[in-house]
Amino acid sequence: GFRHYTVADCEFNSSKLNDIEYTQSYYYNKLEIVRFSSSVGKFVGYTEYGIKNAERWNNGPEVIARRGEKERYCFHNVGIDVEAALTKS
């Protein structure tokens, strides 16, 4: 069978919004086909299929939705993670 999955990730050095990068990668059979990165601000395709999807998503509402994820998802959760780490150290 075939396997399709996505991975969303928040990388951070501090709880400041500028120090956070949000990425969402789409995989098919262990091969990354397309990725959104908040530092790039758009989708980038890595395969023929991924390039076609990136072009379509960058011209649609998908790119706008992903641009807001850094603040909506990462910023909120990074604050919780930093607080939890500081209380345990």
Secondary structure, DSSP 4 states (H G I P E B T S, - for coil): ---EEEEEEEEESSSSGGGEEEEEEEEETTEEEEEEETTTTEEEESSHHHHHHHHHHHTSHHHHHHHTHIIIIIIHHHHHHHHHHHHH-
